[in-house]
Amino acid sequence: MTRFTLPLFRPAALLALTLAAAGNVVAGASAPEPTDGYLSQRVEVVVYPSDPSFEQSPRGWTLQRETSLFEGYLWRNSQRHLSVEARLTVIHRPLEPAEFRDYGEQFGFLLDRSPQVDADLKSRGLDATSLILIYVPLPGRPARLAGRTFYEGGHSSIPLKEVYFQEDGFFRPLHLVMAHEYLHQLDLEFSKLHLPAEFLDPDGAGIADYPACIDAGGGDLSLRTLLQFNRDCKGVRWDLLAPAYGVWTPR
């Protein structure tokens, strides 16, 4: 097994665009108002491809681009309050059928955080506090979900599908799928701190009891507002996740 870590592409133009689009800081959710700042978190993005030359292929570059867009999306739409470093690692190891969790005929299979996956993480010294597994499904283990977050281990699993490599005509590119699943992880982190109203479940956008500040349109529209507002339509208190789930840096 060989470790491949892809350097992420962060052009200066993207940074300038991010800063320009950030807008005004949303007020804190409770008194006293916290010092303005941002929360830093690291996310391990571990990829299991089927192509031995994946890193040098157009698909590899697409995944690298989408990972960078994932970082920028969270920073921009959280009003510069959430800074995520997505560390991308590609692992060439055949996946075993037993590593998949069966969700039945309707939803298919998803890669679990198996003992083999944990061994992969440990051997490479990867911090699995926040983990996204991206993989090519096995024959006989079809995936009918875009992705799922496992609350037992706090990690997410996303199967690579052909549609993610189409340049045009797809309304939900891979970086938005990554963002959706990562928001499930954030929801879980706030819940573990007994603050369930501080961050809302992305699957609930549009239901009757969700506040009006959360866009009911679904997809990108809902994710953007979920990164800004809590149940009281006040700013998400990102500082409350530190130090358990990140580092808070005052500005």
C-alpha positions, -999 to +999 in steps of 0.1 A: +000+000+000+014+034-010+004+068+004-002+096-021-010+131-008-021+156-034-011+192-029-043+214-030-046+242-056-053+275-039-048+303-064-045+339-051-075+348-072-097+324-053-086+339-020-094+374-032-128+363-044-135+347-011-126+378+009-146+400-014-177+379-011-176+374+027-199+402+035-209+414+070-203+393+101-236+380+116-242+389+153-236+363+180-264+339+191-263+348+228-250+375+252-223+384+257-214+386+221-182+367+213-150+383+200-150+383+162-129+354+149-129+321+131-128+284+140-101+262+124-107+225+118-088+198+099-108+173+078-091+141+065-104+133+030-093+097+023-098+084-012-099+048-023-098+048-061-098+018-085-074+034-110-037+029-102-029+061-120-057+081-104-035+110-092-024+118-127-058+113-143-084+140-151-105+124-123-078+129-098-075+166-108-112+170-106-112+156-070-084+179-061-103+209-075-135+199-057-117+195-024-103+230-027-138+243-036-151+225-005-127+245+017-136+278+000-173+272+001-173+267+039-151+297+045-171+320+023-206+310+033-198+309+071-190+346+067-153+338+073-160+321+106-151+285+096-117+277+082-113+241+071-080+225+060-090+194+039-060+171+038-064+148+008-048+114+009-052+087-018-048+051-007-044+023-032-057-007-015-084-031-027-116-027-006-132-059+008-170-065+006-171-069+044-160-032+048-194-020+035-226-014+055-258-028+039-287-003+039-310-026+020-323-026-016-335+010-015-302+026-004-275+000-012-241-001+004-217+024+018-181+021+029-179+019+067-150+029+090-138-007+091-109-020+110-089-020+078-097+017+073-087+025+108-054+006+102-049+027+071-054+059+091-031+048+119-003+037+096-003+071+079-006+092+111-039+107+100-061+126+125-095+111+122-114+136+144-132+146+112-131+121+083-146+119+049-142+086+030-144+088-008-143+056-028-152+037-060-180+012-052-173-025-056-192-046-080-219-063-060-219-034-035-240-007-053-244+027-037-278+044-042-272+073-018-251+104-026-234+099+008-241+093+045-226+104+078-222+077+104-231+091+138-213+062+156-179+073+144-187+108+133-174+102+097-189+105+063-188+081+033-193+093-003-192+069-033-176+083-064-201+083-092-197+091-129-219+121-126-194+139-104-169+140-133-194+157-157-184+193-163-218+206-172-255+201-164-252+187-129-267+208-101-249+191-072-212+188-078-189+168-055-179+197-033-215+204-024-220+167-015-189+169+007-202+201+023-236+185+030-221+155+047-196+177+066-226+198+079-240+166+094-207+162+113-210+198+126-245+191+137-233+161+156-204+181+172-228+207+186-252+180+198-224+163+217-219+196+235-256+196+243-262+226+220-286+211+194-302+244+186-269+260+176-266+241+143-294+226+123-296+192+104-291+198+067-317+172+059-344+192+076-343+224+055-377+231+042-397+213+069-424+231+087-406+239+120-374+252+105-368+289+109-375+313+080-338+323+078-329+288+065-336+288+028-361+261+020-349+256-016-326+227-007-291+221-020-267+250-022-294+275-011-301+257+022-264+249+029-254+286+026-279+297+053-272+267+075-236+279+077-248+313+090-279+309+112-289+288+142-325+279+152-330+315+166-319+330+133-288+344+150-253+337+140-238+303+146-216+304+176-185+288+161-164+297+191-184+272+212-168+243+193-134+252+206-113+237+220-131+203+217-136+205+179-112+231+167-091+262+174-108+296+178-087+325+166-100+360+175-096+388+149 
